[in-house]
């Protein structure tokens, strides 16, 4: 049942694209490709995670495999330390004016935490630790990131009601709601 909800993000396509990208990535070893695909399948089928979460894990694990530069099963704690250090200093390029201007930006704290959570969850599954921590990733601290939105930034119920009472729609004039 779809309950009338449209999937505006098209997660089936997003997951398929992430899997195709992993399979065609020459910098990721075949062992790592297989481990990533098994993990994504596990979280989807066994844990019942959404397609969005599966695509998230697939995309993050591909990048983590590139950063690691070796097979996941051969990595030790020092290798994981190096990967987390790379994640903490990772940057992205931002393009403006059709690529004429390029800006280098640090990734957000939310993105860093997403990589760390993915790494911990993946290694817990890889090492078959159901409840406990893995030696390689047990030291990784995932901090709770507080939202920068304050209560004073939000609209009060009175302001929302006042805003929606009179709405101007192009081509329809003014619509009044009570």
NUROLUM-339294 format. One record per residue: residue in three letters; x, y, z of N, C-alpha, C, CB in turn; residue number from 0. Coordinates in nm, 4 decimals. Glycine has a CB too. Layout:
// NUROLUM-339294
NODE  aa      n.X      n.Y      n.Z     ca.X     ca.Y     ca.Z      c.X      c.Y      c.Z     cb.X     cb.Y     cb.Z   i
NODE ALA        X        Y        Z        X        Y        Z        X        Y        Z        X        Y        Z NUM
...
***
This chain:
// NUROLUM-339294
NODE  aa      n.X      n.Y      n.Z     ca.X     ca.Y     ca.Z      c.X      c.Y      c.Z     cb.X     cb.Y     cb.Z   i
NODE UNK   0.0831  -0.1194   0.0000   0.0000   0.0000   0.0000   0.0865   0.1244   0.0000  -0.0940   0.0006   0.1204   0
NODE UNK   0.0438   0.2229  -0.0737   0.1239   0.3443  -0.0780   0.0658   0.4555   0.0078   0.1373   0.3918  -0.2198   1
NODE UNK  -0.0543   0.4406   0.0571  -0.1186   0.5390   0.1449  -0.1184   0.6786   0.0844  -0.0492   0.5421   0.2801   2
NODE UNK  -0.1095   0.6902  -0.0461  -0.1134   0.8196  -0.1120   0.0146   0.8992  -0.0991  -0.2251   0.8990  -0.0580   3
NODE UNK   0.1217   0.8362  -0.0511   0.2484   0.9066  -0.0329   0.3354   0.8831  -0.1557   0.3213   0.8594   0.0969   4
NODE UNK   0.3828   0.9917  -0.2157   0.4699   0.9811  -0.3314   0.6151   0.9794  -0.2849   0.4449   1.0976  -0.4303   5
NODE UNK   0.6943   0.8980  -0.3487   0.8367   0.8905  -0.3190   0.9089   0.9916  -0.4071   0.8923   0.7459  -0.3415   6
NODE UNK   0.9193   1.1145  -0.3596   0.9800   1.2202  -0.4409   1.1301   1.2014  -0.4571   0.9522   1.3558  -0.3794   7
NODE UNK   1.1911   1.1192  -0.3714   1.3354   1.0973  -0.3785   1.3719   0.9784  -0.4655   1.3915   1.0775  -0.2401   8
NODE UNK   1.2728   0.8961  -0.5012   1.2928   0.7779  -0.5850   1.4051   0.6897  -0.5297   1.3244   0.8198  -0.7295   9
NODE UNK   1.3838   0.6396  -0.4086   1.4849   0.5591  -0.3414   1.5186   0.4280  -0.4119   1.4396   0.5296  -0.2036  10
NODE UNK   1.4247   0.3611  -0.4787   1.4675   0.2414  -0.5534   1.5746   0.2749  -0.6587   1.3459   0.1758  -0.6220  11
NODE UNK   1.5554   0.3849  -0.7288   1.6537   0.4265  -0.8289   1.7849   0.4691  -0.7626   1.5978   0.5416  -0.9143  12
NODE UNK   1.7748   0.5389  -0.6497   1.8933   0.5847  -0.5784   1.9777   0.4664  -0.5294   1.8527   0.6735  -0.4601  13
NODE UNK   1.9106   0.3626  -0.4760   1.9819   0.2435  -0.4307   2.0438   0.1692  -0.5488   1.8872   0.1506  -0.3532  14
NODE UNK   1.9697   0.1540  -0.6566   2.0224   0.0855  -0.7756   2.1436   0.1596  -0.8309   1.9134   0.0737  -0.8844  15
NODE UNK   2.1370   0.2920  -0.8317   2.2494   0.3724  -0.8811   2.3718   0.3557  -0.7901   2.2093   0.5219  -0.8900  16
NODE UNK   2.3493   0.3518  -0.6585   2.4599   0.3342  -0.5647   2.5263   0.1975  -0.5846   2.4100   0.3490  -0.4193  17
NODE UNK   2.4456   0.0954  -0.6076   2.4999  -0.0392  -0.6293   2.5766  -0.0461  -0.7612   2.3867  -0.1440  -0.6283  18
NODE UNK   2.5207   0.0143  -0.8666   2.5916   0.0169  -0.9953   2.7251   0.0899  -0.9826   2.5048   0.0842  -1.1033  19
NODE UNK   2.7239   0.1978  -0.9070   2.8461   0.2755  -0.8888   2.9524   0.1948  -0.8140   2.8156   0.4053  -0.8133  20
NODE UNK   2.9088   0.1210  -0.7106   3.0026   0.0361  -0.6363   3.0626  -0.0689  -0.7290   2.9321  -0.0320  -0.5163  21
NODE UNK   2.9782  -0.1346  -0.8065   3.0251  -0.2413  -0.8947   3.1199  -0.1918  -1.0033   2.9074  -0.3097  -0.9587  22
NODE UNK   3.1033  -0.0671  -1.0461   3.1887  -0.0135  -1.1522   3.3098   0.0632  -1.0989   3.1076   0.0768  -1.2416  23
NODE UNK   3.3217   0.0750  -0.9666   3.4318   0.1504  -0.9062   3.5586   0.0646  -0.9042   3.3947   0.1963  -0.7622  24
NODE UNK   3.6588   0.1068  -0.9768   3.7838   0.0295  -0.9862   3.8738   0.0461  -0.8646   3.8599   0.0702  -1.1100  25
NODE UNK   3.8506   0.1475  -0.7813   3.9350   0.1675  -0.6633   3.8896   0.0829  -0.5452   3.9355   0.3140  -0.6238  26
NODE UNK   3.7716   0.0224  -0.5544   3.7197  -0.0645  -0.4482   3.7440  -0.2090  -0.4906   3.5661  -0.0380  -0.4209  27
NODE UNK   3.8079  -0.2859  -0.4022   3.8395  -0.4252  -0.4347   3.7126  -0.5094  -0.4451   3.9336  -0.4846  -0.3290  28
NODE UNK   3.7234  -0.6222  -0.5134   3.6082  -0.7116  -0.5279   3.5612  -0.7653  -0.3931   3.6429  -0.8279  -0.6207  29
NODE UNK   3.6562  -0.7922  -0.3017   3.6187  -0.8371  -0.1671   3.5348  -0.7307  -0.0956   3.7448  -0.8700  -0.0842  30
NODE UNK   3.5766  -0.6053  -0.1088   3.5028  -0.4964  -0.0446   3.3662  -0.4762  -0.1099   3.5836  -0.3663  -0.0509  31
NODE UNK   3.3604  -0.4894  -0.2411   3.2320  -0.4775  -0.3106   3.1342  -0.5821  -0.2590   3.2507  -0.4925  -0.4630  32
NODE UNK   3.1828  -0.7058  -0.2463   3.0987  -0.8145  -0.1980   3.0561  -0.7899  -0.0537   3.1722  -0.9482  -0.2096  33
NODE UNK   3.1490  -0.7427   0.0301   3.1160  -0.7148   0.1705   3.0115  -0.6042   0.1817   3.2426  -0.6754   0.2485  34
NODE UNK   3.0252  -0.5005   0.1001   2.9285  -0.3900   0.1027   2.7907  -0.4391   0.0588   2.9755  -0.2740   0.0115  35
NODE UNK   2.7865  -0.5137  -0.0503   2.6582  -0.5624  -0.1010   2.5921  -0.6583  -0.0024   2.6775  -0.6315  -0.2360  36
NODE UNK   2.6704  -0.7425   0.0623   2.6146  -0.8314   0.1653   2.5574  -0.7522   0.2820   2.7219  -0.9283   0.2160  37
NODE UNK   2.6306  -0.6500   0.3239   2.5843  -0.5690   0.4362   2.4550  -0.4954   0.4007   2.6928  -0.4686   0.4780  38
NODE UNK   2.4512  -0.4347   0.2831   2.3315  -0.3612   0.2402   2.2129  -0.4565   0.2300   2.3559  -0.2904   0.1040  39
NODE UNK   2.2362  -0.5757   0.1792   2.1306  -0.6765   0.1721   2.0850  -0.7180   0.3119   2.1791  -0.7991   0.0937  40
NODE UNK   2.1808  -0.7352   0.4027   2.1489  -0.7738   0.5400   2.0602  -0.6702   0.6086   2.2771  -0.7936   0.6202  41
NODE UNK   2.0988  -0.5423   0.5993   2.0190  -0.4404   0.6681   1.8825  -0.4245   0.6036   2.0922  -0.3062   0.6682  42
NODE UNK   1.8731  -0.4526   0.4748   1.7440  -0.4423   0.4073   1.6523  -0.5579   0.4372   1.7639  -0.4325   0.2603  43
NODE UNK   1.7047  -0.6795   0.4263   1.6213  -0.7987   0.4407   1.6044  -0.8382   0.5866   1.6811  -0.9145   0.3625  44
NODE UNK   1.7138  -0.8523   0.6589   1.7087  -0.9027   0.7961   1.6604  -0.7976   0.8946   1.8448  -0.9525   0.8382  45
NODE UNK   1.7152  -0.6767   0.8848   1.6779  -0.5720   0.9791   1.5577  -0.4899   0.9327   1.7951  -0.4807   1.0023  46
NODE UNK   1.5192  -0.5050   0.8074   1.4028  -0.4338   0.7564   1.4218  -0.2843   0.7412   1.2882  -0.4582   0.8449  47
NODE UNK   1.5448  -0.2416   0.7166   1.5715  -0.0984   0.6980   1.5135  -0.0514   0.5648   1.7240  -0.0694   0.7037  48
NODE UNK   1.4847   0.0766   0.5580   1.4238   0.1341   0.4386   1.5236   0.1395   0.3231   1.3703   0.2743   0.4685  49
NODE UNK   1.4713   0.1607   0.2034   1.5576   0.1763   0.0862   1.6477   0.2980   0.1007   1.4735   0.1883  -0.0413  50
NODE UNK   1.5968   0.4013   0.1663   1.6763   0.5218   0.1887   1.7986   0.4896   0.2743   1.5910   0.6314   0.2559  51
NODE UNK   1.7786   0.4119   0.3800   1.8887   0.3758   0.4691   1.9870   0.2831   0.3978   1.8351   0.3087   0.5972  52
NODE UNK   1.9362   0.1924   0.3149   2.0237   0.1027   0.2399   2.1115   0.1827   0.1426   1.9401  -0.0025   0.1633  53
NODE UNK   2.0526   0.2798   0.0740   2.1292   0.3643  -0.0183   2.2332   0.4455   0.0582   2.0352   0.4584  -0.0970  54
NODE UNK   2.1951   0.4949   0.1757   2.2861   0.5700   0.2627   2.4086   0.4859   0.2958   2.2145   0.6136   0.3924  55
NODE UNK   2.3851   0.3624   0.3419   2.4963   0.2733   0.3770   2.5822   0.2405   0.2543   2.4426   0.1433   0.4399  56
NODE UNK   2.5199   0.2137   0.1422   2.5949   0.1788   0.0214   2.6871   0.2936  -0.0202   2.4984   0.1435  -0.0935  57
NODE UNK   2.6347   0.4149  -0.0210   2.7141   0.5312  -0.0617   2.8281   0.5577   0.0363   2.6249   0.6553  -0.0729  58
NODE UNK   2.7983   0.5490   0.1654   2.9010   0.5755   0.2657   3.0087   0.4667   0.2669   2.8373   0.5871   0.4038  59
NODE UNK   2.9689   0.3411   0.2523   3.0672   0.2332   0.2546   3.1575   0.2355   0.1321   2.9972   0.0993   0.2641  60
NODE UNK   3.1046   0.2784   0.0194   3.1902   0.2915  -0.0988   3.3010   0.3927  -0.0723   3.1071   0.3337  -0.2223  61
NODE UNK   3.2640   0.5057  -0.0171   3.3633   0.6104   0.0124   3.4610   0.5639   0.1197   3.2934   0.7402   0.0577  62
NODE UNK   3.4117   0.4935   0.2224   3.4996   0.4430   0.3275   3.5978   0.3400   0.2728   3.4172   0.3817   0.4405  63
NODE UNK   3.5539   0.2570   0.1788   3.6436   0.1590   0.1159   3.7537   0.2302   0.0383   3.5645   0.0647   0.0221  64
NODE UNK   3.7191   0.3397  -0.0297   3.8196   0.4175  -0.1023   3.9211   0.4779  -0.0055   3.7524   0.5286  -0.1852  65
NODE UNK   3.8715   0.5317   0.1068   3.9600   0.5934   0.2050   4.0511   0.4899   0.2707   3.8781   0.6660   0.3115  66
NODE UNK   3.9985   0.3695   0.2945   4.0761   0.2644   0.3597   4.1886   0.2148   0.2693   3.9853   0.1480   0.3991  67
NODE UNK   4.1585   0.1921   0.1429   4.2608   0.1516   0.0485   4.3050   0.0065   0.0602   4.3777   0.2384   0.0647  68
NODE UNK   4.2357  -0.0719   0.1368   4.2655  -0.2145   0.1499   4.1355  -0.2869   0.1803   4.3726  -0.2412   0.2616  69
NODE UNK   4.1392  -0.4191   0.1855   4.0179  -0.4948   0.2147   3.9714  -0.4702   0.3578   4.0416  -0.6443   0.1919  70
NODE UNK   3.8411  -0.4612   0.3754   3.7839  -0.4396   0.5077   3.8285  -0.5471   0.6067   3.6320  -0.4366   0.4992  71
NODE UNK   3.8322  -0.6724   0.5625   3.8665  -0.7828   0.6528   4.0123  -0.7765   0.6976   3.8392  -0.9167   0.5848  72
NODE UNK   4.0986  -0.7124   0.6200   4.2405  -0.7031   0.6543   4.2737  -0.5795   0.7381   4.3234  -0.7020   0.5280  73
NODE UNK   4.1780  -0.4918   0.7589   4.2036  -0.3672   0.8307   4.2166  -0.3926   0.9805   4.0917  -0.2657   0.8038  74
NODE UNK   4.3072  -0.3196   1.0431   4.3224  -0.3276   1.1883   4.2829  -0.1935   1.2501   4.4688  -0.3658   1.2274  75
NODE UNK   4.3001  -0.1826   1.3799   4.2568  -0.0619   1.4508   4.3302   0.0627   1.4011   4.2790  -0.0785   1.6010  76
NODE UNK   4.4577   0.0508   1.3697   4.5340   0.1657   1.3189   4.4802   0.2139   1.1842   4.6823   0.1291   1.3053  77
NODE UNK   4.4401   0.1191   1.0998   4.3826   0.1546   0.9700   4.2512   0.2306   0.9894   4.3594   0.0278   0.8841  78
NODE UNK   4.1702   0.1860   1.0844   4.0418   0.2529   1.1121   4.0658   0.3917   1.1695   3.9559   0.1690   1.2099  79
NODE UNK   4.1688   0.4061   1.2549   4.2054   0.5395   1.3060   4.2373   0.6334   1.1898   4.3272   0.5302   1.4028  80
NODE UNK   4.3122   0.5834   1.0929   4.3493   0.6656   0.9769   4.2257   0.7051   0.8953   4.4495   0.5897   0.8875  81
NODE UNK   4.1324   0.6116   0.8791   4.0102   0.6406   0.8035   3.9278   0.7470   0.8755   3.9263   0.5119   0.7834  82
NODE UNK   3.9114   0.7333   1.0076   3.8338   0.8324   1.0834   3.9026   0.9685   1.0785   3.8155   0.7870   1.2304  83
NODE UNK   4.0347   0.9712   1.0822   4.1075   1.0981   1.0699   4.0802   1.1622   0.9339   4.2596   1.0760   1.0891  84
NODE UNK   4.0776   1.0811   0.8286   4.0467   1.1330   0.6950   3.9037   1.1851   0.6872   4.0683   1.0243   0.5895  85
NODE UNK   3.8100   1.1140   0.7504   3.6699   1.1586   0.7526   3.6593   1.2922   0.8246   3.5790   1.0532   0.8213  86
NODE UNK   3.7313   1.3073   0.9359   3.7244   1.4310   1.0140   3.7809   1.5516   0.9398   3.7984   1.4134   1.1440  87
NODE UNK   3.8661   1.5275   0.8408   3.9238   1.6393   0.7651   3.8740   1.6436   0.6211   4.0755   1.6301   0.7660  88
NODE UNK   3.7732   1.5634   0.5906   3.7216   1.5541   0.4533   3.6596   1.6867   0.4085   3.6171   1.4410   0.4428  89
NODE UNK   3.6782   1.7162   0.2804   3.6203   1.8372   0.2222   3.5408   1.8010   0.0972   3.7308   1.9407   0.1884  90
NODE UNK   3.4570   1.8933   0.0557   3.3810   1.8791  -0.0683   3.3960   2.0083  -0.1477   3.2298   1.8473  -0.0397  91
NODE UNK   3.3757   1.9981  -0.2781   3.3797   2.1166  -0.3629   3.2385   2.1654  -0.3886   3.4520   2.0872  -0.4959  92
NODE UNK   3.2199   2.2955  -0.3787   3.0920   2.3588  -0.4074   3.1081   2.4415  -0.5341   3.0437   2.4472  -0.2878  93
NODE UNK   3.0176   2.4222  -0.6287   3.0253   2.4929  -0.7568   2.9182   2.6002  -0.7641   3.0105   2.3948  -0.8746  94
NODE UNK   2.9551   2.7168  -0.8189   2.8610   2.8265  -0.8404   2.8802   2.8780  -0.9824   2.8815   2.9413  -0.7352  95
NODE UNK   2.7789   2.9431  -1.0342   2.7850   3.0046  -1.1674   2.8296   2.9047  -1.2741   2.8801   3.1243  -1.1658  96
NODE UNK   2.7577   2.7937  -1.2812   2.7847   2.6899  -1.3821   2.9298   2.6398  -1.3783   2.7534   2.7439  -1.5213  97
NODE UNK   2.9841   2.6289  -1.2596   3.1188   2.5745  -1.2443   3.2292   2.6766  -1.2542   3.1415   2.4707  -1.3453  98
NODE UNK   3.1953   2.8032  -1.2755   3.2977   2.9065  -1.2892   3.3673   2.9322  -1.1557   3.2358   3.0365  -1.3426  99
NODE UNK   3.2937   2.9235  -1.0457   3.3502   2.9461  -0.9134   3.3451   2.8160  -0.8342   3.2743   3.0592  -0.8389 100
NODE UNK   3.4562   2.7808  -0.7733   3.4639   2.6603  -0.6935   3.5058   2.6978  -0.5524   3.5623   2.5585  -0.7556 101
NODE UNK   3.4372   2.6415  -0.4544   3.4699   2.6651  -0.3148   3.4927   2.5307  -0.2474   3.3576   2.7455  -0.2432 102
NODE UNK   3.5961   2.5217  -0.1656   3.6238   2.4003  -0.0892   3.5626   2.4186   0.0494   3.7787   2.3711  -0.0804 103
NODE UNK   3.4760   2.3248   0.0880   3.4080   2.3320   0.2173   3.4348   2.2062   0.2979   3.2568   2.3520   0.1983 104
NODE UNK   3.4414   2.2197   0.4305   3.4507   2.1022   0.5165   3.3141   2.0346   0.5203   3.4986   2.1407   0.6605 105
NODE UNK   3.3134   1.9027   0.5379   3.1850   1.8346   0.5508   3.1256   1.8668   0.6878   3.2008   1.6804   0.5317 106
NODE UNK   2.9939   1.8565   0.6980   2.9262   1.8930   0.8219   2.9457   1.7868   0.9291   2.7778   1.9147   0.7967 107
NODE UNK   2.9165   1.8243   1.0535   2.9242   1.7298   1.1644   2.8272   1.6146   1.1443   2.8955   1.8002   1.2969 108
NODE UNK   2.7108   1.6426   1.0858   2.6126   1.5378   1.0588   2.6704   1.4335   0.9631   2.4835   1.5986   1.0001 109
NODE UNK   2.7409   1.4783   0.8607   2.7996   1.3875   0.7637   2.9097   1.3037   0.8277   2.8547   1.4653   0.6443 110
NODE UNK   2.9938   1.3670   0.9090   3.0988   1.2939   0.9792   3.0382   1.1845   1.0668   3.1838   1.3901   1.0645 111
NODE UNK   2.9341   1.2187   1.1395   2.8712   1.1197   1.2263   2.8083   1.0067   1.1458   2.7659   1.1858   1.3141 112
NODE UNK   2.7530   1.0387   1.0290   2.6969   0.9351   0.9429   2.8029   0.8346   0.8999   2.6323   0.9978   0.8203 113
NODE UNK   2.9218   0.8834   0.8647   3.0308   0.7938   0.8274   3.0744   0.7076   0.9465   3.1500   0.8748   0.7738 114
NODE UNK   3.0843   0.7688   1.0635   3.1295   0.6947   1.1818   3.0283   0.5881   1.2237   3.1545   0.7909   1.2981 115
NODE UNK   2.9022   0.6221   1.2200   2.7978   0.5247   1.2550   2.7986   0.4095   1.1547   2.6576   0.5926   1.2584 116
NODE UNK   2.8128   0.4424   1.0269   2.8185   0.3391   0.9229   2.9377   0.2469   0.9466   2.8275   0.4033   0.7823 117
NODE UNK   3.0521   0.3044   0.9779   3.1728   0.2256   1.0018   3.1542   0.1312   1.1205   3.2928   0.3181   1.0261 118
NODE UNK   3.1002   0.1838   1.2304   3.0783   0.1006   1.3493   2.9802  -0.0121   1.3213   3.0271   0.1857   1.4652 119
NODE UNK   2.8696   0.0188   1.2586   2.7665  -0.0807   1.2303   2.8192  -0.1864   1.1326   2.6403  -0.0126   1.1730 120
NODE UNK   2.8915  -0.1436   1.0320   2.9453  -0.2358   0.9334   3.0446  -0.3327   0.9976   3.0125  -0.1585   0.8197 121
NODE UNK   3.1370  -0.2802   1.0777   3.2366  -0.3678   1.1397   3.1752  -0.4585   1.2458   3.3479  -0.2847   1.2015 122
NODE UNK   3.0729  -0.4133   1.3128   3.0037  -0.5003   1.4080   2.9452  -0.6205   1.3348   2.8921  -0.4228   1.4829 123
NODE UNK   2.8879  -0.5964   1.2175   2.8319  -0.7048   1.1367   2.9435  -0.7898   1.0749   2.7408  -0.6478   1.0260 124
NODE UNK   3.0487  -0.7260   1.0251   3.1589  -0.7977   0.9618   3.2279  -0.8926   1.0601   3.2604  -0.6985   0.9049 125
NODE UNK   3.2464  -0.8483   1.1825   3.3122  -0.9286   1.2857   3.2137  -1.0149   1.3641   3.3876  -0.8383   1.3812 126
NODE UNK   3.0860  -1.0090   1.3247   2.9791  -1.0900   1.3852   2.9616  -1.0641   1.5350   3.0078  -1.2371   1.3630 127
NODE UNK   2.9709  -0.9375   1.5743   2.9460  -0.8972   1.7127   2.8028  -0.8460   1.7190   3.0490  -0.7873   1.7616 128
NODE UNK   2.7149  -0.9216   1.7809   2.5737  -0.8847   1.7801   2.5438  -0.7703   1.8767   2.4884  -1.0051   1.8151 129
NODE UNK   2.5934  -0.7768   1.9957   2.5645  -0.6729   2.0939   2.6893  -0.5936   2.1333   2.5023  -0.7349   2.2173 130
NODE UNK   2.8036  -0.6595   2.1323   2.9263  -0.5966   2.1805   2.9930  -0.5081   2.0773   3.0226  -0.7012   2.2248 131
NODE UNK   3.1002  -0.4457   2.1219   3.1775  -0.3580   2.0358   3.2897  -0.4361   1.9676   3.2347  -0.2404   2.1162 132
NODE UNK   3.3290  -0.3930   1.8513   3.4445  -0.4497   1.7826   3.5693  -0.3815   1.8345   3.4324  -0.4338   1.6284 133
NODE UNK   3.6790  -0.4536   1.8339   3.8061  -0.3967   1.8766   3.8436  -0.2796   1.7860   3.9171  -0.5040   1.8755 134
NODE UNK   3.8214  -0.2969   1.6551   3.8630  -0.1947   1.5593   3.7846  -0.0644   1.5727   3.8481  -0.2476   1.4194 135
NODE UNK   3.6565  -0.0733   1.6062   3.5721   0.0474   1.6058   3.5130   0.0831   1.7415   3.4606   0.0298   1.5083 136
NODE UNK   3.5424   0.0068   1.8444   3.4844   0.0330   1.9765   3.5221   0.1685   2.0338   3.5268  -0.0739   2.0722 137
NODE UNK   3.6331   0.2231   1.9922   3.6824   0.3510   2.0432   3.6140   0.4714   1.9775   3.8320   0.3600   2.0222 138
NODE UNK   3.5462   0.4516   1.8661   3.4851   0.5635   1.7935   3.3695   0.6198   1.8761   3.4353   0.5183   1.6522 139
NODE UNK   3.3772   0.7477   1.9038   3.2730   0.8156   1.9790   3.1806   0.8883   1.8821   3.3341   0.9142   2.0818 140
NODE UNK   3.0529   0.8591   1.8921   2.9538   0.9270   1.8097   2.8793   1.0226   1.9006   2.8558   0.8257   1.7395 141
NODE UNK   2.9041   1.1508   1.8795   2.8427   1.2501   1.9671   2.7057   1.2900   1.9156   2.9320   1.3733   1.9798 142
NODE UNK   2.6211   1.3280   2.0081   2.4890   1.3753   1.9710   2.5020   1.5205   1.9269   2.3878   1.3604   2.0890 143
NODE UNK   2.4582   1.5475   1.8064   2.4690   1.6821   1.7514   2.3405   1.7570   1.7823   2.4962   1.6788   1.5979 144
NODE UNK   2.3570   1.8694   1.8437   2.2402   1.9502   1.8778   2.2019   2.0390   1.7601   2.2676   2.0358   2.0031 145
NODE UNK   2.0734   2.0528   1.7419   2.0236   2.1380   1.6355   2.0522   2.2841   1.6699   1.8721   2.1152   1.6129 146
NODE UNK   2.0778   2.3633   1.5681   2.1049   2.5055   1.5898   1.9766   2.5877   1.5958   2.1950   2.5589   1.4796 147
NODE UNK   1.8634   2.5229   1.5764   1.7351   2.5928   1.5806   1.6930   2.6096   1.7258   1.6263   2.5159   1.4998 148
NODE UNK   1.6584   2.7315   1.7606   1.6130   2.7611   1.8969   1.4611   2.7713   1.8974   1.6772   2.8930   1.9506 149
NODE UNK   1.4018   2.7564   2.0137   1.2563   2.7670   2.0264   1.2073   2.9039   1.9795   1.2132   2.7422   2.1720 150
NODE UNK   1.2879   3.0073   2.0000   1.2478   3.1418   1.9581   1.2457   3.1567   1.8055   1.3422   3.2453   2.0186 151
NODE UNK   1.3130   3.0674   1.7331   1.3144   3.0721   1.5871   1.1872   3.0148   1.5255   1.4345   2.9971   1.5344 152
NODE UNK   1.1130   2.9363   1.6015   0.9935   2.8698   1.5505   0.8721   2.9616   1.5577   0.9668   2.7413   1.6286 153
NODE UNK   0.7765   2.9393   1.4697   0.6529   3.0163   1.4721   0.5619   2.9645   1.5821   0.5817   3.0102   1.3358 154
NODE UNK   0.4936   3.0550   1.6466   0.3957   3.0149   1.7479   0.2679   2.9699   1.6760   0.3658   3.1330   1.8484 155
NODE UNK   0.1816   2.8946   1.7438   0.0549   2.8550   1.6809  -0.0260   2.9754   1.6330  -0.0284   2.7732   1.7786 156
NODE UNK  -0.0217   3.0854   1.7060  -0.0934   3.2073   1.6678  -0.0375   3.2636   1.5370  -0.0840   3.3132   1.7802 157
NODE UNK   0.0952   3.2652   1.5223   0.1580   3.3154   1.4006   0.1259   3.2255   1.2806   0.3100   3.3259   1.4198 158
NODE UNK   0.1229   3.0949   1.3023   0.0900   3.0019   1.1944  -0.0526   3.0254   1.1485   0.1089   2.8555   1.2396 159
NODE UNK  -0.1443   3.0395   1.2436  -0.2850   3.0617   1.2102  -0.3018   3.1933   1.1346  -0.3719   3.0618   1.3378 160
NODE UNK  -0.2328   3.2966   1.1782  -0.2401   3.4256   1.1106  -0.1830   3.4207   0.9705  -0.1680   3.5300   1.1907 161
NODE UNK  -0.0785   3.3419   0.9505  -0.0147   3.3298   0.8202  -0.1033   3.2542   0.7223   0.1200   3.2601   0.8334 162
NODE UNK  -0.1695   3.1504   0.7692  -0.2499   3.0675   0.6797  -0.3911   3.1205   0.6600  -0.2563   2.9274   0.7326 163
NODE UNK  -0.4296   3.2207   0.7366  -0.5654   3.2740   0.7240  -0.5864   3.3379   0.5868  -0.5932   3.3768   0.8352 164
NODE UNK  -0.4899   3.4119   0.5403  -0.5021   3.4802   0.4119  -0.3815   3.4433   0.3259  -0.5125   3.6352   0.4309 165
NODE UNK  -0.4069   3.3702   0.2193  -0.2998   3.3250   0.1323  -0.3232   3.3815  -0.0068  -0.2917   3.1702   0.1290 166
NODE UNK  -0.2180   3.4383  -0.0631  -0.2262   3.4916  -0.1985  -0.1746   3.3863  -0.2949  -0.1457   3.6241  -0.2124 167
NODE UNK  -0.2577   3.3481  -0.3910  -0.2200   3.2480  -0.4905  -0.2167   3.3147  -0.6273  -0.3189   3.1269  -0.4897 168
NODE UNK  -0.1033   3.3078  -0.6981  -0.0970   3.3672  -0.8317  -0.2021   3.3040  -0.9229   0.0443   3.3498  -0.8924 169
NODE UNK  -0.2768   3.3873  -0.9894  -0.3797   3.3403  -1.0809  -0.5143   3.3127  -1.0146  -0.3325   3.2169  -1.1484 170
NODE UNK  -0.5163   3.3040  -0.8818  -0.6417   3.2760  -0.8114  -0.6827   3.3897  -0.7186  -0.6291   3.1476  -0.7319 171
NODE UNK  -0.5983   3.4888  -0.7046  -0.6306   3.5975  -0.6128  -0.6015   3.5557  -0.4702  -0.7773   3.6394  -0.6272 172
NODE UNK  -0.6796   3.6071  -0.3779  -0.6605   3.5761  -0.2368  -0.7565   3.4680  -0.1932  -0.6787   3.7008  -0.1508 173
NODE UNK  -0.7062   3.3715  -0.1196  -0.7886   3.2669  -0.0610  -0.7905   3.2877   0.0895  -0.7354   3.1246  -0.0979 174
NODE UNK  -0.9077   3.2832   0.1481  -0.9138   3.3021   0.2929  -0.9563   3.1718   0.3592  -1.0114   3.4169   0.3300 175
NODE UNK  -0.8773   3.1320   0.4588  -0.9048   3.0120   0.5360  -0.9406   3.0511   0.6764  -0.7855   2.9163   0.5352 176
NODE UNK  -1.0238   2.9718   0.7380  -1.0598   3.0032   0.8772  -1.0028   2.9015   0.9709  -1.2107   3.0102   0.8948 177
***
